[in-house]
């Protein structure tokens, strides 16, 4: 019995050692973002989202170079950085994937701010690719809910090759800003109470897809009562209409906001399907 326990402990230690990660917190807009990251971490935690946007980068022991930048949801009023952010780090690292969680500034009346932070995060991941275990040609954006809107905004509004994601992963995303389809809380926080038609169209990301939009993995629950499934369906339809590779997984139940939570009944399915997709589509 004692031998069995010792073997189990040894296997556990081997398993933990295999995914052992290096955690680096980086302020987005510092002149020398990688310097003195240890002392900066306390400053990051002490500031409001409006003040110090940052990324937390989890580097696996044996990085493959594949990298995912995650944008947590929260309706553009807060950020669900646990189950839609940091809680996924071990899972990605176990696959050799470098994983970064974005703490982006909230709009506070300026709809350009979250996208500016997402673009800067992409620049940093590519500029410091060697130090962070990143392959500059395998950097993707991910997001959940309103974070999915930010991720799809980067995927359709990027301003240079340096900030273009190589792929996108969207959890039950807000895509449209049309009042008939959107999540109204996210729309109000990003665009204000009475946005112009032009602004609504600009941030309705299915309308911004081009043949150069990166490939996508999209997932949702059919019974999502917060963000209508039509958001994901419209985006998927636009992608394949432009012959962009895309996959859509619609689970029958689960509601909204499940992220990495164990209580979501299809967690085993989405993690398995996403792992397979990352292996096959990101090479």
Secondary structure, DSSP 4 states (H G I P E B T S, - for coil): -HHHHHHHHHHHHHHHHHT--EEEEEETT-TTTTTTHHHHHHHHHHS-TTT--EEEEEE-TT--S-EEEEE--STTTS--TTTTTGGGHHHHHTTT-EEEEEEPPP-TT-TTHHHHHHHHHHHHHHHTHHHHT--TTSEEEEEETHHHHHHHHHHHH--STTT--SEEEEES------TTTS-HHHHHHHH-SS--HHHHHHT-GGGG--TTSPEEEEEEETT-SSS-THHHHHHHHHHHHTT--EEEEEESS--S--TT-TTSTTHHHHHHHHHHHHHHH--
